Structures are given as C-alpha cells and as structure tokens.
C-alpha cells in the first residue's frame, strides 16, 4: 500500500517543477533572487521557497514573477507541463506535433531509460 509520501515522490509535483523552471529562467539571465524578488514585489525568502518547491504560489504571484523575468507566464506553464510529461513518461504535445509533421509514429510512453536520460540532462 502506498502512503501519501510514497505517492508524492513517485510523481512530478507542480510546485517543484514550477520552482525549477523559474530558477532556471532567473539563472540563465544571470540575475539574483534579490533582483527578481524586488522587481516582482515579493519577499526574497518567499521567492526562494517558491523556487525550491516549498511554497505553492498564487496565479497573481506567478504572473508577477514571470513579468519580472520578462517571460510570458504561458511559456513558464508550458515548460512545466512538458517537464511533468517527461517525468511521468509521456511525450509532450510540442514534441508530438513536431513529429507528426514528419509522419513519424510516436508511442504513448517513452522507455524508462530515455526518460531517465532526459531528466538527467535537464538537471545538468
């Protein structure tokens, strides 16, 4: 029987994937937590907790952070959804559409080895 903690660790969690994506955008821009938190008008500590997946951010707060990072919130959410698909072994819709243009059959699930390799690559 699975406990709540076992189930949570075997699936992608929205708050963790969202935090990872926000942190990656910020780091790619070479910006500090302090800079982004100031521009987004959120406390540095709270933004840090959001990035570490410890807090569930409201849609208003996410919009403010995305604006501070100069990235559309829809892009952040799309990337989060694609990452969750990868963690859960599904092919993201964008990949499926790109492959459909080339008339290539795509299975409904990726082999575990490929998912593990992709996750390792995403984490650096």
VOGU-3710 file (C-alpha; in Angstrom, 3 decimals, decimal comma):
1> xxxxxxxxxx> 0,000/0,000/0,000  1,338/3,466/-0,942  1,438/6,184/1,642  0,913/9,809/0,719  4,688/10,468/0,815  5,489/7,484/-1,410  2,944/8,627/-3,976  4,200/12,209/-3,909  7,792/11,172/-4,545  6,928/8,888/-7,471
11> xxxxxxxxxx> 5,153/11,618/-9,488  6,087/15,091/-10,615  4,866/17,795/-8,260  3,676/21,021/-9,824  5,290/23,262/-7,203  8,694/21,583/-7,625  8,683/21,656/-11,420  7,438/25,257/-11,395  10,153/26,285/-8,959  12,827/24,592/-11,073
21> xxxxxxxxxx> 11,631/26,362/-14,231  11,527/29,782/-12,544  15,001/29,272/-11,077  16,370/28,189/-14,479  14,962/31,302/-16,171  16,433/33,535/-13,454  19,843/31,870/-13,542  20,029/31,952/-17,349  19,522/35,699/-17,118  22,338/35,935/-14,573
31> xxxxxxxxxx> 20,026/37,553/-12,048  19,932/37,164/-8,289  16,981/36,234/-6,115  17,184/39,737/-4,645  16,869/41,405/-8,067  13,887/39,332/-9,169  12,134/39,482/-5,795  12,456/43,267/-5,751  11,096/43,653/-9,279  8,286/41,145/-8,637
41> xxxxxxxxxx> 7,472/42,818/-5,302  7,708/39,587/-3,335  9,943/38,888/-0,373  13,283/37,293/-1,129  12,541/34,460/1,296  9,190/33,679/-0,297  10,635/33,657/-3,823  13,364/31,338/-2,599  10,747/28,970/-1,167  8,795/29,054/-4,441
51> xxxxxxxxxx> 11,953/28,231/-6,421  12,749/25,334/-4,080  9,218/23,966/-4,467  8,351/24,554/-0,823  5,516/27,032/-1,421  2,524/26,985/-3,760  2,458/30,387/-5,441  -0,814/32,084/-6,386  -1,544/32,856/-10,026  -1,070/36,566/-9,274
61> xxxxxxxxxx> 2,333/35,938/-7,739  3,385/33,711/-10,635  2,363/36,425/-13,076  4,396/38,989/-11,143  7,472/36,732/-11,127  7,105/35,973/-14,844  6,836/39,706/-15,600  9,969/40,352/-13,534  11,743/37,650/-15,550  10,380/39,142/-18,791
71> xxxxxxxxxx> 8,886/35,812/-19,877  5,216/35,124/-20,626  3,558/33,096/-17,889  2,152/30,836/-20,611  5,725/29,872/-21,578  6,578/29,040/-17,978  3,461/26,902/-17,603  4,009/25,158/-20,937  7,563/24,233/-19,971  6,355/22,992/-16,579
81> xxxxxxxxxx> 3,721/20,826/-18,284  6,310/19,413/-20,699  8,644/18,600/-17,810  5,838/16,889/-15,913  5,024/14,841/-19,022  8,659/13,771/-19,240  8,824/12,824/-15,554  5,647/10,785/-15,928  6,872/9,096/-19,122  4,623/10,841/-21,634
91> xxxxxxxxxx> 5,677/12,626/-24,782  4,999/16,381/-24,537  2,435/17,725/-27,050  5,002/20,001/-28,734  7,224/17,018/-29,494  4,233/15,007/-30,702  3,177/17,840/-33,079  6,715/18,260/-34,439  6,978/14,545/-35,119  3,503/14,413/-36,698
101> xxxxxxxxxx> 4,624/16,921/-39,330  7,280/14,413/-40,382  4,781/11,491/-40,404  6,678/9,627/-37,708  4,795/7,304/-35,328  5,319/8,212/-31,680  4,483/5,762/-28,903  2,304/6,900/-25,996  5,120/6,419/-23,498  8,864/6,771/-23,550
111> xxxxxxxxxx> 11,189/3,972/-22,467  12,285/4,398/-18,846  15,932/4,729/-19,914  15,124/7,651/-22,203  13,080/9,411/-19,527  15,922/8,965/-17,024  18,457/10,330/-19,533  16,286/13,350/-20,333  15,738/14,139/-16,664  19,469/13,874/-16,000
121> xxxx> 20,154/16,257/-18,896  17,558/18,763/-17,621  19,136/18,764/-14,166  22,585/19,453/-15,547
//
